[in-house]
Amino acid sequence: MSGSGGISRLEKWRITRDFLSWQLRQAEQQVRALEAQEEEQRRRSRRARAEQLWKIEPQRSGSVMLLHRGGCGLFDSAGALIDREAALTGLREPDVEPCPVCAPETGLAGR
């Protein structure tokens, strides 16, 4: 300890350590926030891309195949999205019907 009433070198280093620990916590918090923002941007980008595409739900026993918009949550296609031409071709098939919830045919009309 210093004899002149000031703080000792040890205390200065403890204060420095505590400040740097606080800075590290702040940096970690900021990194987590930025990672969450990037993940949200990736999710939105995937969703926007999916909205421009379509997917076909395979036929189940006693039912027809269903054409969905790419972002429709009723059927998870695990990434097997199709383009407009393939969706139009699918709708022309007798065993393919449009999803009654997401109404994929509205995105196909008028282009």
C-alpha positions in Angstrom: 0.0 0.0 0.0 1.1 3.5 -0.7 2.1 5.6 2.3 0.6 8.8 0.9 -3.0 7.8 1.2 -3.4 6.7 -2.4 -4.3 3.3 -3.6 -1.8 0.5 -3.9 -0.6 -1.1 -7.1 -2.5 -4.2 -6.1 -5.7 -2.2 -5.8 -5.1 -0.6 -9.1 -4.7 -4.0 -10.7 -7.8 -5.3 -9.1 -9.7 -2.3 -10.4 -8.2 -2.9 -13.9 -9.2 -6.6 -13.7 -12.7 -5.8 -12.6 -13.1 -3.2 -15.4 -11.7 -5.6 -18.0 -14.1 -8.3 -16.8 -17.0 -5.9 -17.2 -15.8 -5.0 -20.7 -15.6 -8.7 -21.6 -19.2 -9.3 -20.3 -20.3 -6.3 -22.4 -18.5 -7.7 -25.5 -20.0 -11.2 -25.0 -23.4 -9.7 -24.7 -23.0 -7.7 -27.9 -21.7 -10.7 -29.8 -24.7 -12.8 -28.7 -27.1 -10.0 -29.8 -25.4 -9.7 -33.2 -25.4 -13.4 -33.7 -29.1 -13.5 -32.9 -29.7 -10.6 -35.4 -27.7 -12.5 -38.1 -29.7 -15.7 -37.5 -33.0 -13.7 -37.7 -31.8 -12.2 -41.0 -30.9 -15.7 -42.4 -34.3 -17.0 -41.3 -36.1 -14.1 -43.0 -34.1 -14.6 -46.1 -34.9 -18.3 -46.3 -38.6 -17.4 -45.7 -38.6 -14.8 -48.4 -37.0 -17.2 -50.8 -39.5 -19.9 -49.9 -42.4 -17.5 -50.5 -41.3 -17.2 -54.1 -41.3 -21.0 -54.6 -43.7 -23.9 -54.0 -43.7 -27.5 -52.7 -45.7 -30.6 -53.2 -46.9 -32.7 -50.3 -46.8 -36.4 -51.3 -50.0 -38.4 -51.5 -51.1 -40.1 -48.4 -53.5 -43.1 -48.4 -56.9 -41.9 -49.5 -55.9 -38.4 -50.4 -54.4 -36.4 -53.2 -51.1 -34.6 -53.3 -51.2 -31.0 -52.2 -49.4 -28.0 -53.7 -48.3 -25.5 -51.1 -46.6 -22.1 -51.2 -43.0 -22.6 -50.1 -43.6 -20.8 -46.8 -46.7 -22.8 -45.9 -46.3 -24.3 -42.4 -48.8 -27.1 -43.0 -46.2 -29.2 -44.7 -42.4 -29.2 -44.1 -40.7 -30.2 -47.3 -37.2 -30.3 -45.8 -36.0 -27.9 -48.5 -37.5 -29.6 -51.6 -38.9 -26.4 -53.2 -40.0 -26.2 -56.8 -40.2 -23.3 -59.2 -43.2 -21.7 -60.8 -43.1 -23.9 -64.0 -43.0 -27.1 -61.9 -45.8 -25.9 -59.7 -48.0 -25.1 -62.8 -47.2 -28.5 -64.2 -48.1 -30.1 -60.9 -51.5 -28.3 -60.7 -52.4 -29.7 -64.1 -52.1 -33.2 -62.8 -55.4 -34.8 -61.7 -54.0 -36.1 -58.4 -52.6 -32.7 -57.3 -54.8 -30.0 -55.6 -53.9 -26.6 -54.1 -53.6 -26.3 -50.4 -56.9 -24.8 -49.1 -55.0 -22.8 -46.5 -52.1 -21.1 -48.3 -53.8 -21.0 -51.7 -50.7 -21.4 -53.9 -52.6 -20.9 -57.1 -52.9 -17.2 -56.4 -49.2 -16.9 -56.7 -49.2 -18.7 -60.0 -51.9 -16.7 -61.8 -51.3 -13.7 -64.0 -47.6 -14.0 -64.9 
